[in-house]
Amino acid sequence: MVVLNRIYTRTGDEGTTALAAGGRRPKYDLRIEAYGTVDETNACIGLVRLHTAGHDIDAMLGRIQNDLFDLGADLATVETDKPLPYEPLRVTQAQVDRLEQEIDRLNADLSVLRSFVLPGGTPAAAALHLARTVCRRAERHVVELMERPDEKVSPESVKYLNRLSDFLFVASRYVNDKGALDVLWAPGQNR
């Protein structure tokens, strides 16, 4: 259970932050950057939801926001040889599978795409594209973290972020009247 009685603790005043299973890292540490960018993705999705209230993807976005907190907890809980007094929260394959099912469901109704899509169309689609680009940055950080020999990252974390960026792209087209309002790239148009 999370209890937040006092927001400021002063423990980060020296430029470090605590990990979930103990220990401190500099605030610029790649692990902190990774789950901080996951948090940014979540904030972007919160902005998207200002434009999707009452839309059928809004419930999906609400679930994703909760998943992103799970992912942040996963990344903040470093695996060690020492047993923890609790079961750490980890992203699961079931969460990845659910995203794939939602992508397939939304994509089935979309018009065929024959060009790259520019961010835009409707406010919801533009906001979804912003969330997608921040999600891709989070994915890059998590992959870089995973490549470090002294760090452990669950493979499901990377899969989840990869699928999420795909979901956000498909969802942007879906809210753009199933692709009818997509703004398509016109290569070399302004030469």
C-alpha positions as CSV (number, residue, x, y, z in Angstrom):
1,M,0.0,0.0,0.0
2,V,1.2,3.5,-0.8
3,V,1.0,6.2,1.9
4,L,1.9,9.7,1.0
5,N,1.3,11.9,4.1
6,R,4.1,14.3,3.4
7,I,5.1,15.2,-0.2
8,Y,8.5,16.7,0.5
9,T,11.1,14.5,2.3
10,R,14.3,16.4,1.6
11,T,16.0,13.1,0.9
12,G,16.7,14.1,-2.7
13,D,18.2,17.5,-1.9
14,E,21.7,16.1,-2.5
15,G,20.8,15.0,-6.0
16,T,20.0,11.3,-5.4
17,T,16.7,9.4,-5.4
18,A,15.7,6.1,-3.7
19,L,15.0,2.9,-5.5
20,A,12.0,0.8,-4.5
21,A,14.1,-2.1,-3.0
22,G,16.5,0.2,-1.3
23,G,19.6,2.0,-2.3
24,R,20.0,5.4,-3.9
25,R,21.1,6.6,-7.3
26,P,22.0,9.9,-8.8
27,K,19.0,11.6,-10.3
28,Y,20.7,11.5,-13.7
29,D,21.2,7.7,-13.5
30,L,19.9,5.9,-16.6
31,R,17.5,3.8,-14.6
32,I,16.0,6.9,-13.1
33,E,15.9,8.5,-16.6
34,A,14.1,5.3,-17.9
35,Y,11.3,5.3,-15.4
36,G,11.1,9.0,-15.4
37,T,10.4,8.9,-19.1
38,V,7.8,6.2,-18.5
39,D,6.2,8.7,-16.1
40,E,6.4,11.4,-18.9
41,T,4.6,9.0,-21.2
42,N,1.9,8.5,-18.6
43,A,1.5,12.3,-18.2
44,C,1.1,12.6,-22.0
45,I,-1.6,10.0,-22.0
46,G,-3.3,11.9,-19.2
47,L,-3.4,14.9,-21.7
48,V,-4.7,12.6,-24.4
49,R,-7.6,11.6,-22.2
50,L,-8.8,15.2,-22.0
51,H,-9.7,14.7,-25.7
52,T,-11.0,11.1,-25.5
53,A,-13.6,11.3,-22.7
54,G,-16.6,9.2,-23.9
55,H,-14.6,7.7,-26.7
56,D,-14.2,3.9,-26.7
57,I,-10.4,4.1,-26.4
58,D,-10.6,6.1,-23.2
59,A,-11.0,2.9,-21.1
60,M,-8.0,1.4,-22.9
61,L,-5.9,4.5,-22.1
62,G,-7.0,4.3,-18.4
63,R,-5.7,0.7,-18.2
64,I,-2.5,1.8,-19.9
65,Q,-1.9,4.5,-17.4
66,N,-2.1,1.9,-14.6
67,D,0.2,-0.4,-16.5
68,L,2.7,2.4,-16.8
69,F,2.8,2.8,-13.0
70,D,3.4,-1.0,-12.9
71,L,6.2,-0.5,-15.4
72,G,7.7,2.3,-13.3
73,A,7.6,0.1,-10.2
74,D,9.2,-2.7,-12.2
75,L,12.1,-0.4,-13.3
76,A,12.5,1.1,-9.9
77,T,12.9,-2.3,-8.2
78,V,16.4,-3.5,-9.0
79,E,16.8,-7.2,-8.9
80,T,19.4,-8.3,-6.4
81,D,20.6,-11.5,-4.9
82,K,18.9,-10.6,-1.6
83,P,15.3,-11.7,-1.2
84,L,12.8,-8.8,-0.8
85,P,10.2,-8.8,2.0
86,Y,7.6,-8.5,-0.7
87,E,6.8,-9.7,-4.2
88,P,8.1,-7.0,-6.6
89,L,5.6,-5.7,-9.1
90,R,6.7,-6.7,-12.7
91,V,5.1,-6.1,-16.1
92,T,3.7,-9.4,-17.4
93,Q,3.3,-11.0,-20.8
94,A,-0.5,-10.8,-20.2
95,Q,-0.2,-7.0,-20.2
96,V,1.7,-7.1,-23.5
97,D,-0.8,-9.6,-25.0
98,R,-3.7,-7.3,-24.0
99,L,-2.1,-4.4,-25.9
100,E,-1.6,-6.6,-29.0
101,Q,-5.3,-7.5,-28.9
102,E,-6.3,-3.9,-28.6
103,I,-4.0,-2.9,-31.5
104,D,-5.6,-5.6,-33.6
105,R,-9.1,-4.6,-32.7
106,L,-8.5,-0.9,-33.6
107,N,-6.4,-1.6,-36.7
108,A,-9.1,-3.8,-38.2
109,D,-11.3,-0.7,-38.7
110,L,-8.6,1.6,-40.2
111,S,-8.3,2.6,-43.8
112,V,-5.3,1.2,-45.6
113,L,-2.2,3.3,-45.1
114,R,0.0,4.2,-48.1
115,S,2.1,6.9,-46.7
116,F,3.7,8.0,-43.4
117,V,1.4,9.9,-41.2
118,L,2.2,13.4,-39.8
119,P,1.2,14.1,-36.3
120,G,-2.2,16.0,-36.4
121,G,-5.7,15.7,-37.7
122,T,-7.7,16.0,-34.5
123,P,-6.4,17.2,-31.1
124,A,-6.7,13.7,-29.7
125,A,-4.6,12.3,-32.6
126,A,-1.9,15.0,-32.2
127,A,-1.7,14.3,-28.4
128,L,-1.5,10.5,-29.1
129,H,1.5,11.1,-31.4
130,L,3.2,13.2,-28.7
131,A,2.7,10.3,-26.3
132,R,4.0,7.9,-28.9
133,T,7.3,9.8,-29.3
134,V,7.8,10.1,-25.6
135,C,7.1,6.4,-25.3
136,R,9.7,5.7,-27.9
137,R,12.2,7.7,-25.9
138,A,11.4,5.7,-22.8
139,E,11.9,2.5,-24.8
140,R,15.3,3.7,-26.0
141,H,16.3,4.4,-22.4
142,V,15.1,1.0,-21.2
143,V,16.9,-0.9,-24.0
144,E,20.1,1.0,-23.2
145,L,19.7,0.1,-19.5
146,M,19.1,-3.5,-20.5
147,E,22.3,-3.6,-22.5
148,R,24.4,-2.7,-19.4
149,P,26.0,-5.8,-17.9
150,D,25.4,-4.6,-14.3
151,E,21.7,-3.9,-14.8
152,K,18.7,-6.2,-15.1
153,V,15.5,-5.3,-16.9
154,S,12.6,-7.6,-17.5
155,P,12.2,-8.4,-21.2
156,E,8.4,-7.7,-20.8
157,S,9.3,-4.1,-20.0
158,V,10.8,-3.6,-23.4
159,K,8.0,-5.5,-25.1
160,Y,5.4,-3.5,-23.3
161,L,6.9,-0.1,-24.4
162,N,7.4,-1.4,-28.0
163,R,3.7,-2.5,-28.2
164,L,2.5,0.7,-26.5
165,S,4.1,2.9,-29.1
166,D,2.4,0.8,-31.8
167,F,-0.9,1.1,-29.9
168,L,-0.5,4.9,-29.6
169,F,0.1,5.1,-33.4
170,V,-2.9,3.0,-34.2
171,A,-5.1,4.8,-31.7
172,S,-4.1,8.1,-33.3
173,R,-5.4,6.9,-36.6
174,Y,-8.5,5.5,-35.0
175,V,-9.5,8.8,-33.4
176,N,-8.8,10.5,-36.7
177,D,-12.1,9.1,-38.0
178,K,-10.4,5.7,-38.6
179,G,-7.7,7.2,-40.8
180,A,-10.0,9.5,-42.8
181,L,-8.5,12.6,-41.1
182,D,-4.9,11.5,-41.1
183,V,-2.4,14.1,-42.3
184,L,-0.2,12.2,-44.8
185,W,3.4,13.0,-45.6
186,A,4.0,14.3,-49.1
187,P,7.7,13.6,-49.8
188,G,9.6,16.6,-51.3
189,Q,6.4,18.7,-51.4
190,N,8.2,21.9,-50.4
191,R,11.3,21.8,-52.6
